[in-house]
Amino acid sequence: MSDTFDKLKIQLALQEWPNVYFFKFIVPNNSEIIAKITALFDDGADLKYSKSKTGKYVSISAKEMMMDVDSIIERYEKAAKLKGVIAL
C-alpha cells in the first residue's frame, strides 16, 4: 500500500464494514478517463456526473457498498494512476 493512503486507511479502520462509501473524483473532461474511472465501480454503484462551469472538468461521485477498507484503498490507488485525476 502506498504511504499516500496510510492516513485514510487508519480513519476508515475505525468504521464498521461492510458499509456504503462515498467516492468523489475530479477528472479532465475526457471520455477515456471518465470511462476508466467509471469502470472502477460495480454495476450497482450510484454514479453521478457534474461538469465544471467551463466544461474542462467533470466531477464523478459514486456511492457503493464496500466490504472492507482494503478494497477502498485499492480503488484510490487505481484512480491515482490515471493522469489528471484528483481524488477528494
N, CA, C and O of each residue as an XYZ file, in Angstrom:
352
protein
N       0.843     -1.187      0.000
C       0.000      0.000      0.000
C       0.877      1.235      0.000
O       1.935      1.261      0.629
N       0.443      2.226     -0.688
C       1.168      3.481     -0.780
C       1.040      4.276      0.520
O       0.000      4.248      1.178
N       2.108      4.979      0.878
C       2.076      5.840      2.056
C       1.032      6.941      1.922
O       0.535      7.462      2.920
N       0.704      7.290      0.686
C      -0.274      8.327      0.412
C      -1.608      8.027      1.087
O      -2.308      8.953      1.496
N      -1.965      6.788      1.207
C      -3.277      6.410      1.718
C      -3.248      5.859      3.148
O      -4.274      5.388      3.640
N      -2.103      5.909      3.819
C      -1.995      5.383      5.186
C      -2.964      6.075      6.148
O      -3.650      5.412      6.925
N      -3.015      7.395      6.092
C      -3.887      8.164      7.000
C      -5.361      7.810      6.761
O      -6.123      7.623      7.709
N      -5.752      7.721      5.486
C      -7.124      7.357      5.155
C      -7.450      5.963      5.672
O      -8.527      5.734      6.223
N      -6.525      5.043      5.495
C      -6.754      3.664      5.949
C      -6.988      3.622      7.462
O      -7.858      2.891      7.936
N      -6.220      4.398      8.212
C      -6.398      4.439      9.668
C      -7.775      4.983     10.026
O      -8.447      4.446     10.907
N      -8.197      6.046      9.348
C      -9.515      6.632      9.618
C     -10.644      5.660      9.258
O     -11.620      5.530      9.998
N     -10.505      4.991      8.135
C     -11.552      4.062      7.700
C     -11.631      2.830      8.599
O     -12.703      2.247      8.761
N     -10.516      2.437      9.173
C     -10.488      1.254     10.041
C     -11.332      1.450     11.299
O     -11.700      0.476     11.954
N     -11.639      2.694     11.638
C     -12.460      2.986     12.814
C     -13.944      2.721     12.566
O     -14.728      2.642     13.511
N     -14.327      2.584     11.300
C     -15.726      2.341     10.950
C     -16.000      0.840     10.840
O     -15.083      0.028     10.719
N     -17.280      0.502     10.885
C     -17.681     -0.902     10.708
C     -17.866     -1.193      9.227
O     -18.382     -0.363      8.479
N     -17.440     -2.381      8.811
C     -17.552     -2.810      7.405
C     -18.235     -4.153      7.350
O     -18.023     -4.975      8.241
N     -19.048     -4.412      6.339
C     -19.326     -3.622      5.142
C     -20.166     -2.380      5.455
O     -20.909     -2.320      6.435
N     -20.005     -1.386      4.561
C     -20.694     -0.117      4.711
C     -20.711      0.585      3.355
O     -19.908      0.276      2.475
N     -21.638      1.532      3.198
C     -21.682      2.322      1.973
C     -20.583      3.380      2.076
O     -20.446      4.054      3.098
N     -19.800      3.515      0.998
C     -18.721      4.500      0.978
C     -18.953      5.460     -0.184
O     -19.404      5.058     -1.257
N     -18.638      6.732      0.046
C     -18.812      7.783     -0.953
C     -17.455      8.177     -1.531
O     -16.585      8.666     -0.810
N     -17.282      7.964     -2.822
C     -16.072      8.344     -3.539
C     -16.363      9.615     -4.342
O     -17.482      9.808     -4.819
N     -15.366     10.472     -4.489
C     -15.521     11.630     -5.362
C     -14.196     11.904     -6.065
O     -13.136     11.952     -5.441
N     -14.288     12.080     -7.376
C     -13.126     12.350     -8.205
C     -13.404     13.549     -9.104
O     -14.525     13.739     -9.575
N     -12.380     14.348     -9.334
C     -12.432     15.416    -10.329
C     -11.498     14.970    -11.451
O     -10.323     14.682    -11.220
N     -12.036     14.919    -12.662
C     -11.248     14.424    -13.798
C     -11.365     15.392    -14.970
O     -12.357     16.111    -15.087
N     -10.349     15.412    -15.840
C     -10.480     16.198    -17.073
C     -11.673     15.680    -17.878
O     -11.981     14.488    -17.854
N     -12.328     16.580    -18.581
C     -13.480     16.186    -19.398
C     -12.974     15.454    -20.642
O     -12.929     15.999    -21.745
N     -12.601     14.204    -20.413
C     -12.022     13.345    -21.435
C     -12.745     12.005    -21.337
O     -12.698     11.351    -20.295
N     -13.404     11.597    -22.396
C     -14.248     10.398    -22.335
C     -13.469      9.140    -21.940
O     -14.022      8.257    -21.283
N     -12.206      9.046    -22.328
C     -11.403      7.868    -21.977
C     -11.151      7.804    -20.461
O     -11.296      6.745    -19.849
N     -10.777      8.933    -19.866
C     -10.516      8.963    -18.425
C     -11.812      8.749    -17.644
O     -11.825      8.023    -16.649
N     -12.888      9.370    -18.084
C     -14.190      9.190    -17.421
C     -14.582      7.717    -17.457
O     -15.056      7.179    -16.456
N     -14.391      7.064    -18.592
C     -14.727      5.642    -18.729
C     -13.878      4.787    -17.790
O     -14.381      3.834    -17.195
N     -12.597      5.120    -17.654
C     -11.718      4.338    -16.779
C     -12.106      4.502    -15.309
O     -12.058      3.533    -14.551
N     -12.485      5.704    -14.898
C     -12.935      5.907    -13.517
C     -14.247      5.163    -13.295
O     -14.410      4.479    -12.285
N     -15.166      5.292    -14.217
C     -16.465      4.618    -14.113
C     -16.292      3.104    -14.026
O     -17.037      2.436    -13.310
N     -15.322      2.564    -14.743
C     -15.075      1.114    -14.756
C     -14.565      0.593    -13.413
O     -14.583     -0.616    -13.179
N     -14.115      1.476    -12.534
C     -13.656      1.051    -11.208
C     -14.801      0.576    -10.322
O     -14.577     -0.097     -9.316
N     -16.031      0.928    -10.699
C     -17.192      0.652     -9.860
C     -18.079     -0.444    -10.435
O     -18.165     -0.624    -11.650
N     -18.736     -1.171     -9.538
C     -19.653     -2.238     -9.929
C     -20.922     -1.648    -10.543
O     -21.192     -0.454    -10.410
N     -21.687     -2.492    -11.210
C     -22.934     -2.050    -11.839
C     -23.924     -1.467    -10.836
O     -24.723     -0.603    -11.197
N     -23.888     -1.917     -9.597
C     -24.832     -1.456     -8.582
C     -24.468     -0.125     -7.943
O     -25.233      0.391     -7.129
N     -23.327      0.438     -8.289
C     -22.897      1.715     -7.699
C     -23.773      2.855     -8.203
O     -24.201      2.863     -9.358
N     -24.032      3.809     -7.329
C     -24.801      5.009     -7.669
C     -23.806      6.070     -8.143
O     -23.110      6.681     -7.332
N     -23.741      6.284     -9.463
C     -22.796      7.235    -10.054
C     -23.503      8.510    -10.475
O     -24.601      8.473    -11.030
N     -22.848      9.661    -10.201
C     -23.382     10.960    -10.625
C     -22.242     11.754    -11.239
O     -21.100     11.707    -10.781
N     -22.590     12.489    -12.298
C     -21.603     13.277    -13.032
C     -22.034     14.735    -13.046
O     -23.222     15.040    -13.153
N     -21.061     15.632    -12.937
C     -21.361     17.062    -12.982
C     -20.193     17.777    -13.643
O     -19.051     17.648    -13.201
N     -20.479     18.541    -14.713
C     -19.427     19.286    -15.410
C     -19.135     20.584    -14.663
O     -20.013     21.164    -14.025
N     -17.874     21.028    -14.756
C     -17.498     22.319    -14.190
C     -18.118     23.432    -15.042
O     -18.612     23.176    -16.140
N     -18.089     24.650    -14.536
C     -18.664     25.783    -15.275
C     -18.048     25.948    -16.650
O     -18.745     26.252    -17.618
N     -16.743     25.749    -16.737
C     -16.056     25.919    -18.023
C     -16.136     24.672    -18.897
O     -15.833     24.727    -20.089
N     -16.547     23.542    -18.305
C     -16.640     22.301    -19.056
C     -15.321     21.563    -19.194
O     -15.258     20.541    -19.877
N     -14.253     22.065    -18.551
C     -12.946     21.427    -18.660
C     -12.819     20.201    -17.767
O     -11.994     19.324    -18.021
N     -13.638     20.143    -16.722
C     -13.551     19.051    -15.751
C     -14.920     18.442    -15.488
O     -15.954     19.068    -15.718
N     -14.900     17.202    -14.999
C     -16.126     16.509    -14.615
C     -15.926     15.971    -13.208
O     -14.900     15.363    -12.900
N     -16.914     16.200    -12.364
C     -16.921     15.628    -11.020
C     -17.677     14.299    -11.105
O     -18.799     14.241    -11.609
N     -17.053     13.249    -10.612
C     -17.700     11.935    -10.594
C     -17.864     11.524     -9.141
O     -16.882     11.366     -8.416
N     -19.113     11.351     -8.720
C     -19.421     10.905     -7.363
C     -19.985      9.501     -7.438
O     -20.784      9.188     -8.321
N     -19.571      8.664     -6.512
C     -20.044      7.279     -6.513
C     -20.303      6.815     -5.089
O     -19.484      7.017     -4.193
N     -21.457      6.189     -4.898
C     -21.767      5.535     -3.625
C     -21.865      4.043     -3.910
O     -22.574      3.603     -4.814
N     -21.129      3.284     -3.109
C     -21.135      1.843     -3.322
C     -20.929      1.115     -1.996
O     -20.221      1.597     -1.112
N     -21.556     -0.047     -1.872
C     -21.356     -0.893     -0.695
C     -19.967     -1.500     -0.783
O     -19.653     -2.235     -1.720
N     -19.139     -1.184      0.206
C     -17.768     -1.694      0.222
C     -17.636     -2.694      1.363
O     -18.180     -2.491      2.448
N     -16.909     -3.770      1.106
C     -16.780     -4.852      2.075
C     -15.722     -4.589      3.140
O     -15.857     -5.023      4.284
N     -14.652     -3.864      2.745
C     -13.566     -3.628      3.704
C     -12.730     -2.424      3.292
O     -12.885     -1.893      2.192
N     -11.855     -2.004      4.177
C     -11.001     -0.841      3.949
C     -10.049     -1.067      2.775
O      -9.839     -0.161      1.969
N      -9.485     -2.239      2.673
C      -8.505     -2.514      1.610
C      -9.099     -2.344      0.209
O      -8.407     -1.899     -0.706
N     -10.368     -2.694      0.038
C     -10.990     -2.545     -1.284
C     -11.174     -1.063     -1.636
O     -11.139     -0.700     -2.812
N     -11.367     -0.215     -0.637
C     -11.476      1.228     -0.876
C     -10.119      1.784     -1.285
O     -10.015      2.522     -2.265
N      -9.093      1.435     -0.544
C      -7.743      1.902     -0.846
C      -7.308      1.438     -2.234
O      -6.660      2.181     -2.971
N      -7.667      0.215     -2.579
C      -7.334     -0.326     -3.900
C      -7.941      0.531     -5.010
O      -7.289      0.783     -6.023
N      -9.180      0.978     -4.827
C      -9.827      1.836     -5.837
C      -9.081      3.154     -5.978
O      -8.825      3.616     -7.090
N      -8.732      3.758     -4.840
C      -7.997      5.023     -4.888
C      -6.634      4.852     -5.563
O      -6.212      5.725     -6.321
N      -5.953      3.762     -5.304
C      -4.648      3.515     -5.924
C      -4.773      3.368     -7.435
O      -3.929      3.867     -8.179
N      -5.825      2.685     -7.894
C      -6.043      2.538     -9.336
C      -6.359      3.891     -9.973
O      -5.860      4.202    -11.054
N      -7.185      4.691     -9.304
C      -7.549      6.006     -9.835
C      -6.334      6.931     -9.876
O      -6.197      7.739    -10.794
N      -5.458      6.811     -8.887
C      -4.277      7.679     -8.811
C      -3.315      7.446     -9.979
O      -2.490      8.312    -10.269
N      -3.402      6.323    -10.639
C      -2.532      6.017    -11.777
C      -2.988      6.725    -13.046
O      -2.244      6.780    -14.025
N      -4.206      7.267    -13.040
C      -4.733      7.946    -14.218
C      -4.329      9.419    -14.211
O      -4.468     10.100    -13.195
N      -3.836      9.900    -15.327
C      -3.333     11.260    -15.437
C      -4.464     12.279    -15.268
O      -5.510     12.188    -15.911
N      -4.219     13.253    -14.381
C      -5.166     14.358    -14.206
C      -6.288     14.097    -13.229
O      -7.122     14.978    -13.024
N      -6.348     12.934    -12.621
C      -7.432     12.589    -11.699
C      -7.102     13.098    -10.302
O      -6.001     12.890     -9.793
N      -8.076     13.769     -9.690
C      -7.948     14.258     -8.325
C      -8.993     13.525     -7.485
O     -10.183     13.565     -7.800
N      -8.560     12.864     -6.433
C      -9.471     12.166     -5.521
C      -9.757     13.071     -4.333
O      -8.841     13.633     -3.733
N     -11.025     13.206     -4.003
C     -11.408     14.025     -2.837
C     -11.885     13.159     -1.714
O     -12.249     13.668     -0.653
